Amino acid sequence: MAKDAQKYGEEAKVAIRNIRRDANDATKKNKELTEDDRKAELEDSQKLTDDYIKQVEQIVNEKKKEILNV
């Protein structure tokens, strides 16, 4: 069960990264943005991705501890 939790966590992280990639592609294609705005958008996207990845890792670690303590 702990391996399953880890697997689902990895799948969630991959999904988050795919969303980031799609958002970055849309930002890069948006010609209305200035270069500074584009860079800021990409940095914000990366920060959000990092935050959500940390949340997923925290949840997975908590679940693994919970499973192993039973």
LUMGUKE-455380 format. One line per field, with one value per residue (C-alpha): residue in three letters; residue number from 1; x, y, z. Coordinates in pm, 1 decimal, padded with zeros to 6 digits. Layout:
<recs>
aa: Ala|...
i: NUM|...
east: X|...
north: Y|...
up: Z|...
</recs>
This chain:
<recs>
aa: Met|Ala|Lys|Asp|Ala|Gln|Lys|Tyr|Gly|Glu|Glu|Ala|Lys|Val|Ala|Ile|Arg|Asn|Ile|Arg|Arg|Asp|Ala|Asn|Asp|Ala|Thr|Lys|Lys|Asn|Lys|Glu|Leu|Thr|Glu|Asp|Asp|Arg|Lys|Ala|Glu|Leu|Glu|Asp|Ser|Gln|Lys|Leu|Thr|Asp|Asp|Tyr|Ile|Lys|Gln|Val|Glu|Gln|Ile|Val|Asn|Glu|Lys|Lys|Lys|Glu|Ile|Leu|Asn|Val
i: 1|2|3|4|5|6|7|8|9|10|11|12|13|14|15|16|17|18|19|20|21|22|23|24|25|26|27|28|29|30|31|32|33|34|35|36|37|38|39|40|41|42|43|44|45|46|47|48|49|50|51|52|53|54|55|56|57|58|59|60|61|62|63|64|65|66|67|68|69|70
east: 00000.0|00287.9|00417.0|00072.4|00073.0|00413.8|00293.2|-00013.5|00203.3|00433.4|00134.8|00006.5|00346.0|00360.5|00011.1|00115.1|00424.2|00215.3|-00017.2|00285.9|00421.9|00089.8|00068.4|00426.6|00357.2|00050.6|00250.1|00530.4|00282.0|00101.3|00241.5|00054.7|00285.8|00608.9|00926.2|00927.8|00563.9|00632.4|00928.3|00719.8|00441.8|00689.0|00840.2|00493.6|00406.5|00724.3|00659.4|00305.1|00434.4|00696.0|00434.8|00195.2|00472.9|00572.3|00210.5|00185.3|00511.9|00392.1|00061.0|00233.3|00482.8|00202.0|00005.7|00311.2|00375.5|00009.3|00015.0|00340.6|00222.4|-00085.7
north: 00000.0|00238.2|00174.8|00257.5|00586.9|00666.4|00573.3|00796.1|01077.3|01046.2|01048.1|01364.9|01532.8|01439.2|01583.5|01906.7|01934.3|01875.0|02157.7|02382.0|02290.9|02373.0|02704.7|02790.0|02709.6|02935.8|03213.3|03187.5|03201.3|03507.5|03791.0|04057.5|04010.3|04201.6|04004.2|04107.8|04004.6|03673.8|03606.5|03696.1|03461.0|03176.6|03238.5|03243.9|02921.2|02757.7|02882.5|02742.9|02413.7|02391.5|02468.6|02201.0|01943.9|02006.7|01961.0|01631.3|01509.3|01605.9|01423.6|01112.8|01106.5|01140.5|00859.1|00634.4|00690.3|00623.5|00300.2|00177.6|00247.5|00027.6
up: 00000.0|00069.6|-00282.0|-00418.8|-00229.6|-00376.5|-00725.5|-00699.5|-00568.8|-00869.0|-01103.9|-00937.4|-00974.6|-01343.3|-01393.6|-01220.4|-01440.1|-01752.7|-01652.2|-01597.5|-01939.5|-02106.4|-01920.1|-02015.7|-02380.4|-02377.3|-02210.6|-02465.2|-02754.6|-02616.1|-02826.9|-02626.5|-02326.4|-02292.6|-02232.6|-01865.4|-01820.8|-01993.9|-01765.4|-01458.7|-01571.6|-01619.6|-01276.4|-01115.9|-01292.5|-01161.8|-00807.4|-00811.4|-00947.0|-00671.8|-00405.0|-00528.6|-00567.0|-00204.4|-00095.9|-00282.8|-00130.0|00217.6|00172.2|00034.1|00320.9|00576.4|00412.7|00397.4|00768.9|00842.1|00640.8|00792.8|01149.3|01112.9
</recs>
